[in-house]
Amino acid sequence: MGTFNFDKLPQDNLLVRTIHSAVKGRARYKVNGLYGSEALKSYLGFRLSKEEGIAQVSANSWTGNVLVIFRPDFSPNAIALLLQDIVLDYAKEVRKLTLETAHISTAIEKAKIPKTSAHKQLNQVNNQLILASGAICTFVLGAGLLHRYSLDRSILLAIQNLHTPFLDRIMLGITSLGNPLALVLICLGVEFYLLYYRRPQATRLGLATASAIGLNYALKVLFGRARPALWDYIIHVGHHSFPSGHAMVSMVIYGFISYILAEQFPRSRKQILALSVVLILAIGFSRLYLGVHWPTDVLAGYAIGLAWLIACILTLEVKPKYTLSAGH
């Protein structure tokens, strides 16, 4: 796998650092130079796919982490040494091409590394953005139709027919998961976990949380819409109704947390995203059940929250391009 001795390299100058290897046959590594480099990500995937004994590889250019699942008889240090040699090989290829071009794409082409994986990832991102944009348009269109045909009141009165003491307790529990205090505590818990493992998403989650709460407050003051008064509330609420803070802020916070967890546990990505969608929708419905928001408030909250979530992920996660040819 190379001539470099992993154990004797200076610990403060490692190209590859093991950050989690508690599970046998599974380890996560921090790769110096992977931040923002789709070229290195493709190169790592291409090289590791040819190694016997490696079952799965998941490289993330936004976090700089590489998750490797390998045969139990392999050691995490052996995998780290292999990763380091691949990174050094990549650096050599880039240095050969710096006199001809500064674009990493040329290095990939001349090294004859297939671009199919990069194209697939670009298509996947585009498809996700299209789906998210479709969801935002659906929420906006739904809110517009409800307002146009004055259906807010009739929908709430129909939901009131579902009320039972038992369902009241369930909805109070669900809506509490969208309360500002609960959301802040959940964010703090996730941030402490991320900080403990030195994950860069901790600061980004805090910024997403603060910005979502601040934006929702500003919008409430701007529109100043009164809350429904169709029956007596069983919870305490403020004065402004539009947009729903529970719907909007839970979309941003739970959406961002599920995004982080899906990146950390790629095998459970679908289950994580499905649970977050169910939770966010349940919180929005609980506000209608309790009669403290109009349906248009909730739909608008979802639309604005999803748009803000996409903005947070795109602006807070993308880092400046990092290349090994720069000498780092």
C-alpha positions in Angstrom: 0.0 0.0 0.0 3.0 2.3 0.0 6.3 3.1 1.7 5.1 5.5 4.3 4.9 4.6 8.0 1.6 5.9 9.4 2.7 5.5 13.0 5.9 7.5 12.6 4.5 10.5 10.8 4.2 13.7 12.8 0.8 13.8 14.3 0.2 17.5 13.6 1.0 17.1 9.9 -1.0 14.1 8.9 -2.8 14.1 5.5 -5.3 11.5 7.0 -6.5 11.5 10.6 -8.7 8.7 12.1 -11.7 10.3 13.9 -13.8 7.2 14.6 -12.9 3.5 14.6 -14.9 2.1 17.5 -16.9 -0.3 15.3 -14.9 -3.2 13.8 -14.8 -3.1 10.1 -15.9 0.5 9.9 -13.9 3.7 10.3 -14.2 7.4 9.6 -11.3 9.6 8.6 -10.6 13.3 8.2 -8.7 13.8 4.9 -6.6 17.0 4.5 -7.4 18.7 1.2 -10.9 17.0 0.7 -12.8 20.2 1.7 -14.5 21.6 -1.3 -12.6 19.4 -3.7 -14.9 17.3 -5.9 -11.9 16.2 -7.9 -10.2 14.6 -4.9 -13.5 13.1 -3.8 -13.9 11.4 -7.2 -10.2 10.3 -7.2 -10.6 8.7 -3.7 -13.8 6.9 -4.8 -12.2 5.7 -8.0 -9.0 4.3 -6.3 -10.8 2.8 -3.3 -13.3 1.0 -5.5 -10.4 -1.0 -7.0 -9.2 -2.2 -3.5 -10.1 -5.7 -2.5 -11.6 -6.0 1.0 -13.3 -2.5 0.9 -17.1 -2.9 0.8 -18.2 0.7 0.8 -16.8 4.2 0.6 -18.6 7.5 1.3 -16.5 10.6 0.8 -17.9 14.1 1.7 -16.2 17.2 0.2 -18.3 19.4 2.5 -17.0 17.9 5.7 -13.7 16.5 4.6 -14.7 13.1 6.0 -14.4 9.7 4.4 -16.4 6.7 5.8 -14.9 3.3 4.9 -16.5 -0.1 5.5 -13.9 -2.9 5.1 -13.2 -6.5 6.0 -12.9 -7.1 9.7 -9.3 -8.4 9.3 -8.2 -5.0 8.1 -7.0 -2.5 10.6 -8.1 1.2 10.7 -4.4 2.2 10.5 -3.9 0.2 7.3 -6.9 1.9 5.7 -5.5 5.3 6.9 -2.2 4.5 5.3 -3.9 3.5 2.0 -5.9 6.8 2.0 -2.7 8.8 2.6 -0.9 7.1 -0.3 -3.9 7.9 -2.6 -3.9 11.5 -1.5 -0.1 11.7 -2.2 -0.6 10.2 -5.6 -3.3 12.7 -6.3 -1.0 15.5 -5.3 1.7 14.3 -7.7 -0.8 14.2 -10.6 -1.9 17.8 -9.8 1.6 19.1 -9.6 2.4 17.7 -13.0 -0.4 19.7 -14.5 0.0 23.1 -12.7 2.3 24.4 -15.4 -0.4 23.7 -18.0 -3.7 24.6 -16.2 -5.1 25.5 -12.8 -8.3 23.5 -13.3 -8.6 20.3 -11.4 -10.9 18.9 -14.1 -7.9 18.8 -16.4 -6.0 16.8 -13.9 -8.8 14.3 -13.7 -9.0 14.1 -17.5 -5.2 13.5 -18.0 -5.1 11.0 -15.1 -7.9 9.2 -17.0 -10.2 9.2 -14.0 -13.8 8.6 -15.0 -16.1 11.7 -14.6 -19.3 9.6 -14.3 -19.4 9.7 -10.5 -19.0 13.5 -10.5 -21.7 13.8 -13.2 -24.0 11.5 -11.1 -23.5 13.6 -8.0 -24.2 16.8 -9.9 -27.4 15.3 -11.3 -28.4 14.1 -7.8 -27.9 17.6 -6.4 -29.9 19.1 -9.3 -32.7 16.6 -8.8 -32.9 17.4 -5.1 -33.0 21.1 -5.8 -35.8 20.5 -8.3 -37.8 18.4 -5.8 -37.3 21.1 -3.1 -38.3 23.8 -5.5 -41.4 21.8 -6.4 -42.3 21.4 -2.7 -41.9 25.2 -2.1 -44.1 26.0 -5.1 -46.7 23.5 -3.9 -46.8 25.1 -0.4 -47.1 28.6 -2.0 -49.8 27.5 -4.4 -51.7 25.7 -1.6 -51.6 28.8 0.6 -52.7 31.0 -2.3 -55.7 28.8 -3.2 -56.8 28.6 0.4 -56.6 32.4 0.8 -58.3 33.0 -2.6 -61.3 30.8 -1.8 -61.4 31.7 1.9 -61.0 28.1 3.1 -59.0 28.7 6.2 -62.0 28.9 8.5 -63.8 25.9 7.1 -60.7 23.7 7.4 -60.1 24.6 11.0 -63.8 23.9 11.9 -63.5 20.5 10.2 -60.4 19.7 12.2 -62.2 20.7 15.4 -64.5 17.7 14.9 -61.5 15.5 15.5 -61.0 16.8 19.1 -60.9 14.3 21.9 -59.1 14.6 25.3 -56.7 11.8 24.4 -55.8 13.4 21.0 -55.5 16.8 22.8 -52.7 15.4 24.9 -51.0 13.9 21.9 -51.1 17.1 19.9 -49.8 19.1 22.9 -46.8 16.8 23.1 -46.2 17.1 19.3 -46.5 20.8 19.3 -44.1 21.1 22.2 -41.3 19.7 19.9 -41.7 22.9 17.9 -41.6 25.3 20.8 -38.7 27.8 20.7 -37.2 26.5 24.0 -37.4 22.9 22.9 -35.8 23.7 19.5 -33.0 25.6 21.2 -32.3 22.8 23.7 -32.3 20.2 20.9 -29.9 22.4 18.9 -27.6 22.8 21.9 -27.5 19.1 22.4 -26.7 18.4 18.8 -24.1 21.1 18.8 -22.3 19.7 21.9 -22.2 16.3 20.2 -20.7 17.9 17.0 -18.2 20.0 19.0 -17.1 16.9 21.0 -16.3 15.2 17.8 -14.9 18.4 16.3 -17.4 18.5 13.4 -17.6 21.8 11.5 -21.4 21.7 11.3 -21.8 22.8 14.9 -21.3 26.5 14.1 -23.5 26.2 11.0 -26.3 24.7 12.9 -26.2 27.5 15.4 -26.3 30.1 12.6 -29.1 28.4 10.8 -31.1 28.3 14.1 -30.6 31.9 15.0 -31.2 33.2 11.5 -34.5 31.2 11.2 -35.9 32.4 14.5 -34.9 36.0 13.7 -36.4 35.8 10.2 -39.7 34.4 11.5 -40.0 37.1 14.2 -39.4 39.8 11.6 -42.0 38.4 9.2 -44.6 38.1 12.0 -44.1 41.7 12.9 -44.2 42.7 9.2 -47.5 41.0 8.4 -49.1 41.4 11.9 -51.9 38.8 11.1 -54.2 38.0 14.0 -54.6 34.4 15.1 -57.8 32.4 14.7 -60.4 32.9 17.4 -62.8 30.0 16.6 -62.6 28.3 20.0 -60.7 28.7 23.4 -57.0 27.8 23.2 -55.6 25.2 25.6 -52.1 26.6 25.2 -50.5 30.0 25.5 -49.6 31.8 22.3 -48.4 35.2 21.2 -50.3 37.8 19.1 -49.0 37.3 15.6 -50.0 34.4 13.3 -48.3 34.6 9.9 -46.2 32.8 9.1 -46.3 29.8 11.6 -43.1 29.9 13.6 -43.5 26.2 14.5 -43.8 25.2 10.9 -41.1 27.5 9.6 -38.4 27.1 12.3 -38.9 23.3 12.7 -38.5 22.9 8.9 -35.1 24.7 9.1 -33.8 23.1 12.4 -35.1 19.6 12.0 -34.3 19.7 8.3 -30.7 20.8 9.0 -30.2 18.2 11.7 -31.5 15.4 9.5 -29.2 16.7 6.7 -26.2 16.4 9.1 -27.3 12.9 10.3 -27.9 11.7 6.8 -24.3 12.7 5.9 -22.9 10.9 9.0 -25.0 7.8 8.5 -25.5 7.3 4.7 -26.9 3.8 5.1 -29.9 5.2 7.1 -30.3 8.3 4.9 -33.8 7.5 3.7 -35.1 6.6 7.2 -33.6 9.8 8.7 -35.2 12.0 6.0 -38.5 10.2 6.2 -38.7 10.6 10.0 -37.8 14.3 9.8 -40.6 14.9 7.2 -43.2 13.1 9.4 -42.1 15.1 12.4 -42.2 18.5 10.6 -45.7 17.7 9.1 -47.0 16.5 12.5 -45.9 19.8 14.2 -47.6 21.8 11.5 -50.8 19.8 11.8 -50.8 20.2 15.6 -50.9 24.0 15.2 -54.1 23.6 13.2 -55.6 21.1 15.6 -55.0 23.4 18.5 -56.6 26.3 16.5 -53.7 28.7 17.0 -52.9 29.1 13.3 -54.7 29.4 10.0 -53.8 26.7 7.4 -52.3 29.4 5.2 -49.9 30.3 8.1 -48.6 26.8 8.2 -48.2 26.3 4.4 -46.4 29.7 4.2 -44.2 28.7 7.1 -43.3 25.5 5.3 -42.5 27.3 2.1 -40.3 30.0 3.7 -38.7 27.5 6.0 -37.7 25.1 3.2 -36.4 28.0 1.1 -34.3 29.2 4.1 -33.1 25.6 4.8 -31.8 25.3 1.2 -30.1 28.7 1.5 -28.5 27.7 4.8 -27.1 24.4 3.4 -25.8 26.0 0.2 -24.2 29.1 1.8 -23.0 27.7 5.1 -21.8 24.3 3.9 -19.9 25.2 0.8 -16.3 26.1 1.5 -13.7 27.7 -0.7 -12.0 25.4 -3.1 -8.9 23.7 -1.5 -6.3 22.1 -3.7 -3.2 20.2 -2.8 -1.2 22.1 -5.5 -1.4 25.2 -3.3 1.1 23.6 -1.0 -1.2 22.9 2.0 
